[in-house]
Amino acid sequence: MVYLTRKAEFSASHLYHNPDFTPEENRRVFGKCNNPNGHGHNYTLEVTVKGEVDPRSGFVVDLKQLKEVMHREVLDAMDHRFLNKEVPEFLHKIPTTENIAIAIWQRLNTKLTAAKLHRVRVYETADLFVDFYGEA
Amino acid sequence: MKAHLSRRYLFSASHRLHSEAMTKEENLATYGKCNNPYGHGHNYTVEVTVSGPVDEKTGMVCNLTDLDSFIEREVLARYGHENLNMLPEFAREVPTTENLCIQIYEIVQRGFHFAHLERIRLEETMMNSFEYRG
């Protein structure tokens, strides 16, 4: 088994807000991230797939194909967007780094055929990242 | 759904690698420059990984402010700008980055209960890093 990781970057804005919380609760739980006008990050996405090396191509997966799927399913949808308002998953779900990693996993998982998705890692900043392995 | 959250923190500290169990020559042969009697320092990066179900109400594994304040109080305040050899946990144990990594794991494991501790990864320099998972 060989693991292959492809990186991509996207920039997006978001805010953390739970409509079931009072304004005070929202501010207490989410702090600055509750600013109603939103704020943004440069996200780094790392997608790791795994598989056996194809004896003919020497590839785990065709990197070009992986790159295309990442672009189509993730970057086109999230890059330079206000996540809460423009990405369907986050109309009713808070776009935390955890939920972004899960959403990206769900977007990619069904679209990758040759290799199996192993991990989605999303860096919100260089000092904060989330890994999702598809665990229930 | 279960996710893993990792957060990186910086602190600077000095240490000297010297074992009472070894002769002067053995210490020098084993630790080289790190055996310098006056010690030396590093900018350490500690990467804390915790895991747990993503809370439906908050979208979080745990609140980052809880993790930050715990690490600030229990780890960074304890080790930042200290001479590690002077601390009680290193009175008998050599303050290698391996041992420091284990100490930090124990502190977080004992005191942080908002999420499950997966691992501590400690970078001594950009070139050396150590991981402990208990």
Contacts between the chains, C-beta under 8 A, distances in Angstrom:
chain1	res1	chain2	res2	distance
A	16	B	58	7.8
A	16	B	59	7.1
A	18	B	57	5.9
A	18	B	58	6.9
A	20	B	57	7.0
A	21	B	57	7.7
A	29	B	58	6.0
A	29	B	63	6.8
A	30	B	58	7.7
A	31	B	65	6.4
A	93	B	59	6.7
A	94	B	58	6.9
A	94	B	59	3.6
A	95	B	59	7.4
A	96	B	54	7.7
A	96	B	58	7.4
A	96	B	59	3.6
A	96	B	60	5.5
A	97	B	5	7.6
A	98	B	3	4.5
A	98	B	5	6.8
A	98	B	54	4.6
A	98	B	59	5.9
A	98	B	60	6.0
A	98	B	61	5.7
A	99	B	54	6.6
A	99	B	59	4.7
A	101	B	3	6.1
A	102	B	1	5.6
A	102	B	3	6.8
A	102	B	54	6.9
A	126	B	8	7.3
A	127	B	7	6.3
A	127	B	8	4.2
A	127	B	9	7.5
A	128	B	5	7.8
A	128	B	6	7.3
A	128	B	7	5.5
A	128	B	8	7.5
A	128	B	64	7.3
A	129	B	5	7.8
A	129	B	6	5.1
A	130	B	3	5.4
A	130	B	4	6.6
A	130	B	5	5.4
A	130	B	6	7.3
A	130	B	61	7.6
A	131	B	3	6.9
A	131	B	4	4.0
A	131	B	6	7.1
A	131	B	49	7.8
A	132	B	1	7.4
A	132	B	3	5.0
A	132	B	4	7.4
A	133	B	2	7.9
A	133	B	4	7.6
A	135	B	1	6.5
A	135	B	2	4.1
A	135	B	3	8.0
A	136	B	1	6.2
A	136	B	2	7.0
